[in-house]
Amino acid sequence: MLVNIIWGIETACSILLIILILLHSPKGDGIGGMGGVSHVFASQKSAEKGLNKITGIVCLVFILCTFLIGFGIIK
């Protein structure tokens, strides 16, 4: 039962990571390049910092779930 929950969290994180990484711009535009969304944030730098923080947190959760399942800690 717990393994299924961890698998669900890992699947959701993987999809979210794909979306978040695609939102990053190689030119530093990030969310600012997506017509009008940048107006929500004070500046593009704060938007990029927030996006980096969220991506890092989701990545850590994904890695944690992978280790829990991979090493057989959760059965």
CHARMM internal coordinates of N, CA and C (Angstrom, degrees):
IC EDIT
DIST 1 N 1 CA 1.4530
DIST 1 CA 1 C 1.5278
ANGL 1 N 1 CA 1 C 110.59
DIST 1 C 2 N 1.3278
ANGL 1 CA 1 C 2 N 117.14
DIHE 1 N 1 CA 1 C 2 N -48.04
DIST 2 N 2 CA 1.4639
ANGL 1 C 2 N 2 CA 120.98
DIHE 1 CA 1 C 2 N 2 CA -179.27
DIST 2 CA 2 C 1.5192
ANGL 2 N 2 CA 2 C 111.66
DIHE 1 C 2 N 2 CA 2 C -67.52
DIST 2 C 3 N 1.3419
ANGL 2 CA 2 C 3 N 116.00
DIHE 2 N 2 CA 2 C 3 N -32.39
DIST 3 N 3 CA 1.4683
ANGL 2 C 3 N 3 CA 119.95
DIHE 2 CA 2 C 3 N 3 CA 177.93
DIST 3 CA 3 C 1.5172
ANGL 3 N 3 CA 3 C 110.31
DIHE 2 C 3 N 3 CA 3 C -63.68
DIST 3 C 4 N 1.3211
ANGL 3 CA 3 C 4 N 117.11
DIHE 3 N 3 CA 3 C 4 N -39.33
DIST 4 N 4 CA 1.4670
ANGL 3 C 4 N 4 CA 120.78
DIHE 3 CA 3 C 4 N 4 CA 178.96
DIST 4 CA 4 C 1.5189
ANGL 4 N 4 CA 4 C 111.25
DIHE 3 C 4 N 4 CA 4 C -63.81
DIST 4 C 5 N 1.3099
ANGL 4 CA 4 C 5 N 117.53
DIHE 4 N 4 CA 4 C 5 N -37.88
DIST 5 N 5 CA 1.4624
ANGL 4 C 5 N 5 CA 121.32
DIHE 4 CA 4 C 5 N 5 CA 178.11
DIST 5 CA 5 C 1.5254
ANGL 5 N 5 CA 5 C 110.08
DIHE 4 C 5 N 5 CA 5 C -66.28
DIST 5 C 6 N 1.3403
ANGL 5 CA 5 C 6 N 116.65
DIHE 5 N 5 CA 5 C 6 N -43.58
DIST 6 N 6 CA 1.4649
ANGL 5 C 6 N 6 CA 120.67
DIHE 5 CA 5 C 6 N 6 CA 178.71
DIST 6 CA 6 C 1.5227
ANGL 6 N 6 CA 6 C 110.51
DIHE 5 C 6 N 6 CA 6 C -63.95
DIST 6 C 7 N 1.3473
ANGL 6 CA 6 C 7 N 116.74
DIHE 6 N 6 CA 6 C 7 N -41.03
DIST 7 N 7 CA 1.4678
ANGL 6 C 7 N 7 CA 119.80
DIHE 6 CA 6 C 7 N 7 CA 177.29
DIST 7 CA 7 C 1.5234
ANGL 7 N 7 CA 7 C 110.57
DIHE 6 C 7 N 7 CA 7 C -62.10
DIST 7 C 8 N 1.3213
ANGL 7 CA 7 C 8 N 117.61
DIHE 7 N 7 CA 7 C 8 N -40.20
DIST 8 N 8 CA 1.4622
ANGL 7 C 8 N 8 CA 121.12
DIHE 7 CA 7 C 8 N 8 CA 178.23
DIST 8 CA 8 C 1.5203
ANGL 8 N 8 CA 8 C 112.23
DIHE 7 C 8 N 8 CA 8 C -63.66
DIST 8 C 9 N 1.3293
ANGL 8 CA 8 C 9 N 115.63
DIHE 8 N 8 CA 8 C 9 N -42.46
DIST 9 N 9 CA 1.4690
ANGL 8 C 9 N 9 CA 120.38
DIHE 8 CA 8 C 9 N 9 CA 177.87
DIST 9 CA 9 C 1.5255
ANGL 9 N 9 CA 9 C 109.73
DIHE 8 C 9 N 9 CA 9 C -63.90
DIST 9 C 10 N 1.3246
ANGL 9 CA 9 C 10 N 116.80
DIHE 9 N 9 CA 9 C 10 N -42.54
DIST 10 N 10 CA 1.4655
ANGL 9 C 10 N 10 CA 120.33
DIHE 9 CA 9 C 10 N 10 CA -179.60
DIST 10 CA 10 C 1.5316
ANGL 10 N 10 CA 10 C 111.25
DIHE 9 C 10 N 10 CA 10 C -65.10
DIST 10 C 11 N 1.3181
ANGL 10 CA 10 C 11 N 116.92
DIHE 10 N 10 CA 10 C 11 N -40.28
DIST 11 N 11 CA 1.4654
ANGL 10 C 11 N 11 CA 120.40
DIHE 10 CA 10 C 11 N 11 CA 178.10
DIST 11 CA 11 C 1.5236
ANGL 11 N 11 CA 11 C 111.08
DIHE 10 C 11 N 11 CA 11 C -64.21
DIST 11 C 12 N 1.3320
ANGL 11 CA 11 C 12 N 116.28
DIHE 11 N 11 CA 11 C 12 N -44.15
DIST 12 N 12 CA 1.4634
ANGL 11 C 12 N 12 CA 120.19
DIHE 11 CA 11 C 12 N 12 CA 178.89
DIST 12 CA 12 C 1.5292
ANGL 12 N 12 CA 12 C 110.77
DIHE 11 C 12 N 12 CA 12 C -63.56
DIST 12 C 13 N 1.3249
ANGL 12 CA 12 C 13 N 116.53
DIHE 12 N 12 CA 12 C 13 N -40.10
DIST 13 N 13 CA 1.4680
ANGL 12 C 13 N 13 CA 120.31
DIHE 12 CA 12 C 13 N 13 CA 178.45
DIST 13 CA 13 C 1.5123
ANGL 13 N 13 CA 13 C 111.71
DIHE 12 C 13 N 13 CA 13 C -65.17
DIST 13 C 14 N 1.3285
ANGL 13 CA 13 C 14 N 116.90
DIHE 13 N 13 CA 13 C 14 N -38.72
DIST 14 N 14 CA 1.4641
ANGL 13 C 14 N 14 CA 119.29
DIHE 13 CA 13 C 14 N 14 CA -179.12
DIST 14 CA 14 C 1.5311
ANGL 14 N 14 CA 14 C 111.08
DIHE 13 C 14 N 14 CA 14 C -65.45
DIST 14 C 15 N 1.3157
ANGL 14 CA 14 C 15 N 117.39
DIHE 14 N 14 CA 14 C 15 N -41.86
DIST 15 N 15 CA 1.4639
ANGL 14 C 15 N 15 CA 120.89
DIHE 14 CA 14 C 15 N 15 CA 177.88
DIST 15 CA 15 C 1.5241
ANGL 15 N 15 CA 15 C 110.27
DIHE 14 C 15 N 15 CA 15 C -66.31
DIST 15 C 16 N 1.3251
ANGL 15 CA 15 C 16 N 116.46
DIHE 15 N 15 CA 15 C 16 N -42.82
DIST 16 N 16 CA 1.4607
ANGL 15 C 16 N 16 CA 120.96
DIHE 15 CA 15 C 16 N 16 CA 179.19
DIST 16 CA 16 C 1.5269
ANGL 16 N 16 CA 16 C 111.38
DIHE 15 C 16 N 16 CA 16 C -65.07
DIST 16 C 17 N 1.3256
ANGL 16 CA 16 C 17 N 117.29
DIHE 16 N 16 CA 16 C 17 N -37.89
DIST 17 N 17 CA 1.4680
ANGL 16 C 17 N 17 CA 120.61
DIHE 16 CA 16 C 17 N 17 CA 177.35
DIST 17 CA 17 C 1.5221
ANGL 17 N 17 CA 17 C 111.44
DIHE 16 C 17 N 17 CA 17 C -63.62
DIST 17 C 18 N 1.3173
ANGL 17 CA 17 C 18 N 117.31
DIHE 17 N 17 CA 17 C 18 N -41.02
DIST 18 N 18 CA 1.4643
ANGL 17 C 18 N 18 CA 120.36
DIHE 17 CA 17 C 18 N 18 CA 177.53
DIST 18 CA 18 C 1.5152
ANGL 18 N 18 CA 18 C 110.21
DIHE 17 C 18 N 18 CA 18 C -59.75
DIST 18 C 19 N 1.3149
ANGL 18 CA 18 C 19 N 116.88
DIHE 18 N 18 CA 18 C 19 N -46.21
DIST 19 N 19 CA 1.4671
ANGL 18 C 19 N 19 CA 121.24
DIHE 18 CA 18 C 19 N 19 CA -179.79
DIST 19 CA 19 C 1.5209
ANGL 19 N 19 CA 19 C 111.14
DIHE 18 C 19 N 19 CA 19 C -64.48
DIST 19 C 20 N 1.3270
ANGL 19 CA 19 C 20 N 116.78
DIHE 19 N 19 CA 19 C 20 N -46.34
DIST 20 N 20 CA 1.4627
ANGL 19 C 20 N 20 CA 120.44
DIHE 19 CA 19 C 20 N 20 CA -177.90
DIST 20 CA 20 C 1.5262
ANGL 20 N 20 CA 20 C 111.87
DIHE 19 C 20 N 20 CA 20 C -64.79
DIST 20 C 21 N 1.3173
ANGL 20 CA 20 C 21 N 117.62
DIHE 20 N 20 CA 20 C 21 N -40.12
DIST 21 N 21 CA 1.4598
ANGL 20 C 21 N 21 CA 120.28
DIHE 20 CA 20 C 21 N 21 CA -179.98
DIST 21 CA 21 C 1.5255
ANGL 21 N 21 CA 21 C 110.46
DIHE 20 C 21 N 21 CA 21 C -68.36
DIST 21 C 22 N 1.3192
ANGL 21 CA 21 C 22 N 117.02
DIHE 21 N 21 CA 21 C 22 N -35.82
DIST 22 N 22 CA 1.4606
ANGL 21 C 22 N 22 CA 119.09
DIHE 21 CA 21 C 22 N 22 CA 176.94
DIST 22 CA 22 C 1.5246
ANGL 22 N 22 CA 22 C 112.31
DIHE 21 C 22 N 22 CA 22 C -69.14
DIST 22 C 23 N 1.3224
ANGL 22 CA 22 C 23 N 117.73
DIHE 22 N 22 CA 22 C 23 N -24.06
DIST 23 N 23 CA 1.4619
ANGL 22 C 23 N 23 CA 120.58
DIHE 22 CA 22 C 23 N 23 CA 177.00
DIST 23 CA 23 C 1.5243
ANGL 23 N 23 CA 23 C 112.71
DIHE 22 C 23 N 23 CA 23 C -72.15
DIST 23 C 24 N 1.3384
ANGL 23 CA 23 C 24 N 116.38
DIHE 23 N 23 CA 23 C 24 N -24.70
DIST 24 N 24 CA 1.4588
ANGL 23 C 24 N 24 CA 120.02
DIHE 23 CA 23 C 24 N 24 CA 177.81
DIST 24 CA 24 C 1.5210
ANGL 24 N 24 CA 24 C 109.15
DIHE 23 C 24 N 24 CA 24 C -68.39
DIST 24 C 25 N 1.3114
ANGL 24 CA 24 C 25 N 115.82
DIHE 24 N 24 CA 24 C 25 N 140.27
DIST 25 N 25 CA 1.4476
ANGL 24 C 25 N 25 CA 120.42
DIHE 24 CA 24 C 25 N 25 CA 178.88
DIST 25 CA 25 C 1.5185
ANGL 25 N 25 CA 25 C 109.60
DIHE 24 C 25 N 25 CA 25 C -109.58
DIST 25 C 26 N 1.3335
ANGL 25 CA 25 C 26 N 117.88
DIHE 25 N 25 CA 25 C 26 N 136.96
DIST 26 N 26 CA 1.4645
ANGL 25 C 26 N 26 CA 119.37
DIHE 25 CA 25 C 26 N 26 CA 179.04
DIST 26 CA 26 C 1.5200
ANGL 26 N 26 CA 26 C 112.77
DIHE 25 C 26 N 26 CA 26 C -67.81
DIST 26 C 27 N 1.3148
ANGL 26 CA 26 C 27 N 117.42
DIHE 26 N 26 CA 26 C 27 N -19.51
DIST 27 N 27 CA 1.4548
ANGL 26 C 27 N 27 CA 121.45
DIHE 26 CA 26 C 27 N 27 CA -179.67
DIST 27 CA 27 C 1.5214
ANGL 27 N 27 CA 27 C 112.39
DIHE 26 C 27 N 27 CA 27 C -90.48
DIST 27 C 28 N 1.2989
ANGL 27 CA 27 C 28 N 117.23
DIHE 27 N 27 CA 27 C 28 N -2.83
DIST 28 N 28 CA 1.4511
ANGL 27 C 28 N 28 CA 120.00
DIHE 27 CA 27 C 28 N 28 CA -178.42
DIST 28 CA 28 C 1.5210
ANGL 28 N 28 CA 28 C 113.03
DIHE 27 C 28 N 28 CA 28 C 90.50
DIST 28 C 29 N 1.3359
ANGL 28 CA 28 C 29 N 117.21
DIHE 28 N 28 CA 28 C 29 N 4.67
DIST 29 N 29 CA 1.4636
ANGL 28 C 29 N 29 CA 119.89
DIHE 28 CA 28 C 29 N 29 CA 177.99
DIST 29 CA 29 C 1.5184
ANGL 29 N 29 CA 29 C 111.19
DIHE 28 C 29 N 29 CA 29 C -72.09
DIST 29 C 30 N 1.3220
ANGL 29 CA 29 C 30 N 116.32
DIHE 29 N 29 CA 29 C 30 N -42.77
DIST 30 N 30 CA 1.4545
ANGL 29 C 30 N 30 CA 121.14
DIHE 29 CA 29 C 30 N 30 CA -180.00
DIST 30 CA 30 C 1.5099
ANGL 30 N 30 CA 30 C 112.47
DIHE 29 C 30 N 30 CA 30 C 55.84
DIST 30 C 31 N 1.2948
ANGL 30 CA 30 C 31 N 116.92
DIHE 30 N 30 CA 30 C 31 N -130.11
DIST 31 N 31 CA 1.4603
ANGL 30 C 31 N 31 CA 122.34
DIHE 30 CA 30 C 31 N 31 CA -178.99
DIST 31 CA 31 C 1.5290
ANGL 31 N 31 CA 31 C 110.51
DIHE 30 C 31 N 31 CA 31 C -67.23
DIST 31 C 32 N 1.3148
ANGL 31 CA 31 C 32 N 117.14
DIHE 31 N 31 CA 31 C 32 N -25.82
DIST 32 N 32 CA 1.4606
ANGL 31 C 32 N 32 CA 121.06
DIHE 31 CA 31 C 32 N 32 CA -178.20
DIST 32 CA 32 C 1.5110
ANGL 32 N 32 CA 32 C 113.63
DIHE 31 C 32 N 32 CA 32 C -59.91
DIST 32 C 33 N 1.3131
ANGL 32 CA 32 C 33 N 118.25
DIHE 32 N 32 CA 32 C 33 N -24.77
DIST 33 N 33 CA 1.4526
ANGL 32 C 33 N 33 CA 121.33
DIHE 32 CA 32 C 33 N 33 CA -179.17
DIST 33 CA 33 C 1.5083
ANGL 33 N 33 CA 33 C 113.59
DIHE 32 C 33 N 33 CA 33 C -81.55
DIST 33 C 34 N 1.3045
ANGL 33 CA 33 C 34 N 118.89
DIHE 33 N 33 CA 33 C 34 N -3.92
DIST 34 N 34 CA 1.4592
ANGL 33 C 34 N 34 CA 122.81
DIHE 33 CA 33 C 34 N 34 CA -176.68
DIST 34 CA 34 C 1.5204
ANGL 34 N 34 CA 34 C 110.41
DIHE 33 C 34 N 34 CA 34 C -97.55
DIST 34 C 35 N 1.2656
ANGL 34 CA 34 C 35 N 118.06
DIHE 34 N 34 CA 34 C 35 N 70.33
DIST 35 N 35 CA 1.4534
ANGL 34 C 35 N 35 CA 127.14
DIHE 34 CA 34 C 35 N 35 CA 179.30
DIST 35 CA 35 C 1.5093
ANGL 35 N 35 CA 35 C 117.91
DIHE 34 C 35 N 35 CA 35 C 16.79
DIST 35 C 36 N 1.2177
ANGL 35 CA 35 C 36 N 125.73
DIHE 35 N 35 CA 35 C 36 N 98.71
DIST 36 N 36 CA 1.4499
ANGL 35 C 36 N 36 CA 127.29
DIHE 35 CA 35 C 36 N 36 CA 169.69
DIST 36 CA 36 C 1.5169
ANGL 36 N 36 CA 36 C 115.89
DIHE 35 C 36 N 36 CA 36 C 85.90
DIST 36 C 37 N 1.2970
ANGL 36 CA 36 C 37 N 119.30
DIHE 36 N 36 CA 36 C 37 N -16.00
DIST 37 N 37 CA 1.4513
ANGL 36 C 37 N 37 CA 120.54
DIHE 36 CA 36 C 37 N 37 CA -179.65
DIST 37 CA 37 C 1.5214
ANGL 37 N 37 CA 37 C 110.39
DIHE 36 C 37 N 37 CA 37 C -69.21
DIST 37 C 38 N 1.3116
ANGL 37 CA 37 C 38 N 116.77
DIHE 37 N 37 CA 37 C 38 N -28.27
DIST 38 N 38 CA 1.4595
ANGL 37 C 38 N 38 CA 120.31
DIHE 37 CA 37 C 38 N 38 CA -177.57
DIST 38 CA 38 C 1.5242
ANGL 38 N 38 CA 38 C 112.23
DIHE 37 C 38 N 38 CA 38 C -67.45
DIST 38 C 39 N 1.3249
ANGL 38 CA 38 C 39 N 117.34
DIHE 38 N 38 CA 38 C 39 N -17.37
DIST 39 N 39 CA 1.4587
ANGL 38 C 39 N 39 CA 119.74
DIHE 38 CA 38 C 39 N 39 CA 179.29
DIST 39 CA 39 C 1.5249
ANGL 39 N 39 CA 39 C 112.19
DIHE 38 C 39 N 39 CA 39 C -69.24
DIST 39 C 40 N 1.3264
ANGL 39 CA 39 C 40 N 117.05
DIHE 39 N 39 CA 39 C 40 N -17.63
DIST 40 N 40 CA 1.4594
ANGL 39 C 40 N 40 CA 121.05
DIHE 39 CA 39 C 40 N 40 CA 178.63
DIST 40 CA 40 C 1.5312
ANGL 40 N 40 CA 40 C 110.03
DIHE 39 C 40 N 40 CA 40 C -70.08
DIST 40 C 41 N 1.3154
ANGL 40 CA 40 C 41 N 116.45
DIHE 40 N 40 CA 40 C 41 N -32.24
DIST 41 N 41 CA 1.4516
ANGL 40 C 41 N 41 CA 121.81
DIHE 40 CA 40 C 41 N 41 CA -176.83
DIST 41 CA 41 C 1.5211
ANGL 41 N 41 CA 41 C 110.27
DIHE 40 C 41 N 41 CA 41 C -97.63
DIST 41 C 42 N 1.3331
ANGL 41 CA 41 C 42 N 116.48
DIHE 41 N 41 CA 41 C 42 N 158.02
DIST 42 N 42 CA 1.4562
ANGL 41 C 42 N 42 CA 121.15
DIHE 41 CA 41 C 42 N 42 CA -179.66
DIST 42 CA 42 C 1.5222
ANGL 42 N 42 CA 42 C 111.37
DIHE 41 C 42 N 42 CA 42 C -65.85
DIST 42 C 43 N 1.3117
ANGL 42 CA 42 C 43 N 117.10
DIHE 42 N 42 CA 42 C 43 N -39.11
DIST 43 N 43 CA 1.4575
ANGL 42 C 43 N 43 CA 121.09
DIHE 42 CA 42 C 43 N 43 CA 177.70
DIST 43 CA 43 C 1.5167
ANGL 43 N 43 CA 43 C 109.02
DIHE 42 C 43 N 43 CA 43 C -153.41
DIST 43 C 44 N 1.3235
ANGL 43 CA 43 C 44 N 115.43
DIHE 43 N 43 CA 43 C 44 N 169.71
DIST 44 N 44 CA 1.4507
ANGL 43 C 44 N 44 CA 118.84
DIHE 43 CA 43 C 44 N 44 CA 179.25
DIST 44 CA 44 C 1.5241
ANGL 44 N 44 CA 44 C 111.11
DIHE 43 C 44 N 44 CA 44 C -67.63
DIST 44 C 45 N 1.3166
ANGL 44 CA 44 C 45 N 116.79
DIHE 44 N 44 CA 44 C 45 N -32.66
DIST 45 N 45 CA 1.4671
ANGL 44 C 45 N 45 CA 119.35
DIHE 44 CA 44 C 45 N 45 CA 179.47
DIST 45 CA 45 C 1.5231
ANGL 45 N 45 CA 45 C 110.99
DIHE 44 C 45 N 45 CA 45 C -64.07
DIST 45 C 46 N 1.3168
ANGL 45 CA 45 C 46 N 117.40
DIHE 45 N 45 CA 45 C 46 N -41.51
DIST 46 N 46 CA 1.4668
ANGL 45 C 46 N 46 CA 118.82
DIHE 45 CA 45 C 46 N 46 CA 179.42
DIST 46 CA 46 C 1.5211
ANGL 46 N 46 CA 46 C 110.70
DIHE 45 C 46 N 46 CA 46 C -68.92
DIST 46 C 47 N 1.3334
ANGL 46 CA 46 C 47 N 116.79
DIHE 46 N 46 CA 46 C 47 N -33.56
DIST 47 N 47 CA 1.4632
ANGL 46 C 47 N 47 CA 120.01
DIHE 46 CA 46 C 47 N 47 CA 177.06
DIST 47 CA 47 C 1.5171
ANGL 47 N 47 CA 47 C 110.26
DIHE 46 C 47 N 47 CA 47 C -65.97
DIST 47 C 48 N 1.3326
ANGL 47 CA 47 C 48 N 116.50
DIHE 47 N 47 CA 47 C 48 N -42.68
DIST 48 N 48 CA 1.4607
ANGL 47 C 48 N 48 CA 120.35
DIHE 47 CA 47 C 48 N 48 CA -179.86
DIST 48 CA 48 C 1.5250
ANGL 48 N 48 CA 48 C 111.14
DIHE 47 C 48 N 48 CA 48 C -67.80
DIST 48 C 49 N 1.3238
ANGL 48 CA 48 C 49 N 117.39
DIHE 48 N 48 CA 48 C 49 N -38.47
DIST 49 N 49 CA 1.4617
ANGL 48 C 49 N 49 CA 120.64
DIHE 48 CA 48 C 49 N 49 CA 177.67
DIST 49 CA 49 C 1.5206
ANGL 49 N 49 CA 49 C 110.80
DIHE 48 C 49 N 49 CA 49 C -63.64
DIST 49 C 50 N 1.3234
ANGL 49 CA 49 C 50 N 116.36
DIHE 49 N 49 CA 49 C 50 N -42.73
DIST 50 N 50 CA 1.4623
ANGL 49 C 50 N 50 CA 120.51
DIHE 49 CA 49 C 50 N 50 CA 178.24
DIST 50 CA 50 C 1.5169
ANGL 50 N 50 CA 50 C 111.99
DIHE 49 C 50 N 50 CA 50 C -64.01
DIST 50 C 51 N 1.3369
ANGL 50 CA 50 C 51 N 116.03
DIHE 50 N 50 CA 50 C 51 N -41.46
DIST 51 N 51 CA 1.4580
ANGL 50 C 51 N 51 CA 120.68
DIHE 50 CA 50 C 51 N 51 CA 178.76
DIST 51 CA 51 C 1.5271
ANGL 51 N 51 CA 51 C 110.60
DIHE 50 C 51 N 51 CA 51 C -65.12
DIST 51 C 52 N 1.3189
ANGL 51 CA 51 C 52 N 117.43
DIHE 51 N 51 CA 51 C 52 N -39.72
DIST 52 N 52 CA 1.4708
ANGL 51 C 52 N 52 CA 121.24
DIHE 51 CA 51 C 52 N 52 CA 177.22
DIST 52 CA 52 C 1.5264
ANGL 52 N 52 CA 52 C 111.14
DIHE 51 C 52 N 52 CA 52 C -63.10
DIST 52 C 53 N 1.3204
ANGL 52 CA 52 C 53 N 116.29
DIHE 52 N 52 CA 52 C 53 N -40.77
DIST 53 N 53 CA 1.4647
ANGL 52 C 53 N 53 CA 120.99
DIHE 52 CA 52 C 53 N 53 CA -178.95
DIST 53 CA 53 C 1.5334
ANGL 53 N 53 CA 53 C 111.02
DIHE 52 C 53 N 53 CA 53 C -65.77
DIST 53 C 54 N 1.3243
ANGL 53 CA 53 C 54 N 116.33
DIHE 53 N 53 CA 53 C 54 N -46.13
DIST 54 N 54 CA 1.4635
ANGL 53 C 54 N 54 CA 120.77
DIHE 53 CA 53 C 54 N 54 CA 179.82
DIST 54 CA 54 C 1.5247
ANGL 54 N 54 CA 54 C 110.56
DIHE 53 C 54 N 54 CA 54 C -63.87
DIST 54 C 55 N 1.3391
ANGL 54 CA 54 C 55 N 116.74
DIHE 54 N 54 CA 54 C 55 N -42.14
DIST 55 N 55 CA 1.4631
ANGL 54 C 55 N 55 CA 120.80
DIHE 54 CA 54 C 55 N 55 CA 179.21
DIST 55 CA 55 C 1.5237
ANGL 55 N 55 CA 55 C 110.74
DIHE 54 C 55 N 55 CA 55 C -62.38
DIST 55 C 56 N 1.3267
ANGL 55 CA 55 C 56 N 117.23
DIHE 55 N 55 CA 55 C 56 N -41.41
DIST 56 N 56 CA 1.4614
ANGL 55 C 56 N 56 CA 121.02
DIHE 55 CA 55 C 56 N 56 CA 178.86
DIST 56 CA 56 C 1.5161
ANGL 56 N 56 CA 56 C 112.55
DIHE 55 C 56 N 56 CA 56 C -63.85
DIST 56 C 57 N 1.3159
ANGL 56 CA 56 C 57 N 116.78
DIHE 56 N 56 CA 56 C 57 N -41.71
DIST 57 N 57 CA 1.4680
ANGL 56 C 57 N 57 CA 120.75
DIHE 56 CA 56 C 57 N 57 CA -179.98
DIST 57 CA 57 C 1.5256
ANGL 57 N 57 CA 57 C 110.82
DIHE 56 C 57 N 57 CA 57 C -65.60
DIST 57 C 58 N 1.3342
ANGL 57 CA 57 C 58 N 116.60
DIHE 57 N 57 CA 57 C 58 N -45.80
DIST 58 N 58 CA 1.4652
ANGL 57 C 58 N 58 CA 120.33
DIHE 57 CA 57 C 58 N 58 CA 179.15
DIST 58 CA 58 C 1.5318
ANGL 58 N 58 CA 58 C 110.33
DIHE 57 C 58 N 58 CA 58 C -63.44
DIST 58 C 59 N 1.3248
ANGL 58 CA 58 C 59 N 116.74
DIHE 58 N 58 CA 58 C 59 N -37.53
DIST 59 N 59 CA 1.4646
ANGL 58 C 59 N 59 CA 121.07
DIHE 58 CA 58 C 59 N 59 CA 177.93
DIST 59 CA 59 C 1.5333
ANGL 59 N 59 CA 59 C 111.02
DIHE 58 C 59 N 59 CA 59 C -63.69
DIST 59 C 60 N 1.3169
ANGL 59 CA 59 C 60 N 117.49
DIHE 59 N 59 CA 59 C 60 N -42.57
DIST 60 N 60 CA 1.4684
ANGL 59 C 60 N 60 CA 120.79
DIHE 59 CA 59 C 60 N 60 CA 178.38
DIST 60 CA 60 C 1.5272
ANGL 60 N 60 CA 60 C 111.83
DIHE 59 C 60 N 60 CA 60 C -63.55
DIST 60 C 61 N 1.3279
ANGL 60 CA 60 C 61 N 116.87
DIHE 60 N 60 CA 60 C 61 N -40.90
DIST 61 N 61 CA 1.4667
ANGL 60 C 61 N 61 CA 120.43
DIHE 60 CA 60 C 61 N 61 CA 178.05
DIST 61 CA 61 C 1.5252
ANGL 61 N 61 CA 61 C 110.02
DIHE 60 C 61 N 61 CA 61 C -64.17
DIST 61 C 62 N 1.3389
ANGL 61 CA 61 C 62 N 116.39
DIHE 61 N 61 CA 61 C 62 N -41.23
DIST 62 N 62 CA 1.4635
ANGL 61 C 62 N 62 CA 120.68
DIHE 61 CA 61 C 62 N 62 CA 178.23
DIST 62 CA 62 C 1.5240
ANGL 62 N 62 CA 62 C 111.24
DIHE 61 C 62 N 62 CA 62 C -61.71
DIST 62 C 63 N 1.3262
ANGL 62 CA 62 C 63 N 116.92
DIHE 62 N 62 CA 62 C 63 N -45.85
DIST 63 N 63 CA 1.4641
ANGL 62 C 63 N 63 CA 121.30
DIHE 62 CA 62 C 63 N 63 CA 179.83
DIST 63 CA 63 C 1.5238
ANGL 63 N 63 CA 63 C 111.02
DIHE 62 C 63 N 63 CA 63 C -64.03
DIST 63 C 64 N 1.3279
ANGL 63 CA 63 C 64 N 117.72
DIHE 63 N 63 CA 63 C 64 N -41.26
DIST 64 N 64 CA 1.4537
ANGL 63 C 64 N 64 CA 121.73
DIHE 63 CA 63 C 64 N 64 CA 178.06
DIST 64 CA 64 C 1.5256
ANGL 64 N 64 CA 64 C 111.29
DIHE 63 C 64 N 64 CA 64 C -61.22
DIST 64 C 65 N 1.3243
ANGL 64 CA 64 C 65 N 116.78
DIHE 64 N 64 CA 64 C 65 N -45.43
DIST 65 N 65 CA 1.4642
ANGL 64 C 65 N 65 CA 120.15
DIHE 64 CA 64 C 65 N 65 CA 178.42
DIST 65 CA 65 C 1.5194
ANGL 65 N 65 CA 65 C 111.34
DIHE 64 C 65 N 65 CA 65 C -63.23
DIST 65 C 66 N 1.3355
ANGL 65 CA 65 C 66 N 116.40
DIHE 65 N 65 CA 65 C 66 N -39.11
DIST 66 N 66 CA 1.4646
ANGL 65 C 66 N 66 CA 120.46
DIHE 65 CA 65 C 66 N 66 CA 179.34
DIST 66 CA 66 C 1.5250
ANGL 66 N 66 CA 66 C 111.01
DIHE 65 C 66 N 66 CA 66 C -62.62
DIST 66 C 67 N 1.3344
ANGL 66 CA 66 C 67 N 116.92
DIHE 66 N 66 CA 66 C 67 N -44.12
DIST 67 N 67 CA 1.4655
ANGL 66 C 67 N 67 CA 120.04
DIHE 66 CA 66 C 67 N 67 CA 178.61
DIST 67 CA 67 C 1.5333
ANGL 67 N 67 CA 67 C 111.69
DIHE 66 C 67 N 67 CA 67 C -66.37
DIST 67 C 68 N 1.3208
ANGL 67 CA 67 C 68 N 117.45
DIHE 67 N 67 CA 67 C 68 N -40.03
DIST 68 N 68 CA 1.4626
ANGL 67 C 68 N 68 CA 119.97
DIHE 67 CA 67 C 68 N 68 CA 179.76
DIST 68 CA 68 C 1.5233
ANGL 68 N 68 CA 68 C 111.03
DIHE 67 C 68 N 68 CA 68 C -61.68
DIST 68 C 69 N 1.3160
ANGL 68 CA 68 C 69 N 116.23
DIHE 68 N 68 CA 68 C 69 N -42.71
DIST 69 N 69 CA 1.4599
ANGL 68 C 69 N 69 CA 119.83
DIHE 68 CA 68 C 69 N 69 CA -179.89
DIST 69 CA 69 C 1.5308
ANGL 69 N 69 CA 69 C 110.82
DIHE 68 C 69 N 69 CA 69 C -76.27
DIST 69 C 70 N 1.3200
ANGL 69 CA 69 C 70 N 116.48
DIHE 69 N 69 CA 69 C 70 N -43.52
DIST 70 N 70 CA 1.4687
ANGL 69 C 70 N 70 CA 121.01
DIHE 69 CA 69 C 70 N 70 CA -174.81
DIST 70 CA 70 C 1.5133
ANGL 70 N 70 CA 70 C 114.45
DIHE 69 C 70 N 70 CA 70 C -65.35
DIST 70 C 71 N 1.3321
ANGL 70 CA 70 C 71 N 116.87
DIHE 70 N 70 CA 70 C 71 N -39.52
DIST 71 N 71 CA 1.4596
ANGL 70 C 71 N 71 CA 120.01
DIHE 70 CA 70 C 71 N 71 CA -178.62
DIST 71 CA 71 C 1.5277
ANGL 71 N 71 CA 71 C 111.83
DIHE 70 C 71 N 71 CA 71 C -88.89
DIST 71 C 72 N 1.3066
ANGL 71 CA 71 C 72 N 117.97
DIHE 71 N 71 CA 71 C 72 N 0.82
DIST 72 N 72 CA 1.4477
ANGL 71 C 72 N 72 CA 121.32
DIHE 71 CA 71 C 72 N 72 CA 176.57
DIST 72 CA 72 C 1.5175
ANGL 72 N 72 CA 72 C 113.70
DIHE 71 C 72 N 72 CA 72 C 72.27
DIST 72 C 73 N 1.3265
ANGL 72 CA 72 C 73 N 117.50
DIHE 72 N 72 CA 72 C 73 N 23.84
DIST 73 N 73 CA 1.4597
ANGL 72 C 73 N 73 CA 120.79
DIHE 72 CA 72 C 73 N 73 CA 178.68
DIST 73 CA 73 C 1.5260
ANGL 73 N 73 CA 73 C 110.18
DIHE 72 C 73 N 73 CA 73 C -68.07
DIST 73 C 74 N 1.3257
ANGL 73 CA 73 C 74 N 115.68
DIHE 73 N 73 CA 73 C 74 N -38.44
DIST 74 N 74 CA 1.4564
ANGL 73 C 74 N 74 CA 121.49
DIHE 73 CA 73 C 74 N 74 CA 177.87
DIST 74 CA 74 C 1.5312
ANGL 74 N 74 CA 74 C 107.24
DIHE 73 C 74 N 74 CA 74 C -102.34
DIST 74 C 75 N 1.3214
ANGL 74 CA 74 C 75 N 116.73
DIHE 74 N 74 CA 74 C 75 N 123.58
DIST 75 N 75 CA 1.4728
ANGL 74 C 75 N 75 CA 120.72
DIHE 74 CA 74 C 75 N 75 CA -179.99
DIST 75 CA 75 C 1.5011
ANGL 75 N 75 CA 75 C 110.73
DIHE 74 C 75 N 75 CA 75 C -126.50
END
COOR INIT
IC SEED 1 N 1 CA 1 C
IC BUILD
